[in-house]
Amino acid sequence: MGRPQTDRQHSRLTVSLDEDAYKQVCDIATRNDVSAAWVIRRAVKEFLEKEKPEIAVGHDAEEQRQSAS
């Protein structure tokens, strides 16, 4: 029996890391008994949650500049 099917769409992305970053990701994954992909997904999710207000502000500022022209 496989994983349950969900309606969620996932996108695939290839990322290149320098050797030190790759080793750190693998170490974190090993210590937490998860995959390196899980570590990367969690890091991206946390980054996006942290940056969300700044991204929105930057986007709004760009819209305001365009409408002023």
PATOR-397068 format. One line per field, with one value per residue (C-alpha): x, y, z; residue number from 1. Coordinates in steps of 0.02 Angstrom, whole numbers, plus 50000, padded with zeros to 5 digits. Layout:
BEGIN
c1	[X | ...] $
c2	[Y | ...] $
c3	[Z | ...] $
pos	[NUM | ...] $
END
This chain:
BEGIN
c1	[50000 | 50072 | 50048 | 49871 | 49831 | 49799 | 49735 | 49893 | 49999 | 50186 | 50318 | 50491 | 50645 | 50829 | 50949 | 51138 | 51225 | 51408 | 51490 | 51484 | 51298 | 51260 | 51354 | 51261 | 51092 | 51138 | 51197 | 51035 | 50935 | 51032 | 51015 | 50827 | 50798 | 50722 | 50772 | 50882 | 50732 | 50627 | 50760 | 50763 | 50571 | 50564 | 50700 | 50611 | 50444 | 50521 | 50610 | 50451 | 50351 | 50484 | 50500 | 50316 | 50284 | 50440 | 50396 | 50220 | 50288 | 50412 | 50277 | 50159 | 50297 | 50330 | 50145 | 50141 | 50293 | 50213 | 50047 | 50137 | 50223] $
c2	[50000 | 50169 | 50344 | 50411 | 50517 | 50701 | 50843 | 50944 | 50991 | 50990 | 51072 | 51000 | 51109 | 51068 | 51163 | 51165 | 51186 | 51209 | 51061 | 51137 | 51180 | 51006 | 50923 | 51031 | 50986 | 50801 | 50813 | 50896 | 50764 | 50622 | 50695 | 50715 | 50551 | 50641 | 50662 | 50803 | 50854 | 50874 | 50987 | 51096 | 51105 | 51157 | 51288 | 51361 | 51363 | 51452 | 51577 | 51618 | 51639 | 51756 | 51857 | 51865 | 52040 | 52109 | 52029 | 52103 | 52275 | 52267 | 52211 | 52351 | 52480 | 52421 | 52436 | 52612 | 52663 | 52594 | 52681 | 52846 | 52843] $
c3	[50000 | 49947 | 50011 | 50011 | 49860 | 49891 | 49784 | 49820 | 49672 | 49703 | 49595 | 49577 | 49589 | 49570 | 49683 | 49684 | 49851 | 49889 | 49974 | 50149 | 50138 | 50070 | 50214 | 50340 | 50264 | 50267 | 50448 | 50502 | 50409 | 50490 | 50665 | 50643 | 50549 | 50399 | 50217 | 50151 | 50044 | 50201 | 50277 | 50120 | 50111 | 50294 | 50270 | 50119 | 50211 | 50361 | 50248 | 50153 | 50314 | 50383 | 50221 | 50178 | 50249 | 50165 | 49998 | 50007 | 50051 | 49908 | 49788 | 49844 | 49826 | 49648 | 49605 | 49675 | 49571 | 49413 | 49443 | 49478 | 49307] $
pos	[1 | 2 | 3 | 4 | 5 | 6 | 7 | 8 | 9 | 10 | 11 | 12 | 13 | 14 | 15 | 16 | 17 | 18 | 19 | 20 | 21 | 22 | 23 | 24 | 25 | 26 | 27 | 28 | 29 | 30 | 31 | 32 | 33 | 34 | 35 | 36 | 37 | 38 | 39 | 40 | 41 | 42 | 43 | 44 | 45 | 46 | 47 | 48 | 49 | 50 | 51 | 52 | 53 | 54 | 55 | 56 | 57 | 58 | 59 | 60 | 61 | 62 | 63 | 64 | 65 | 66 | 67 | 68 | 69] $
END
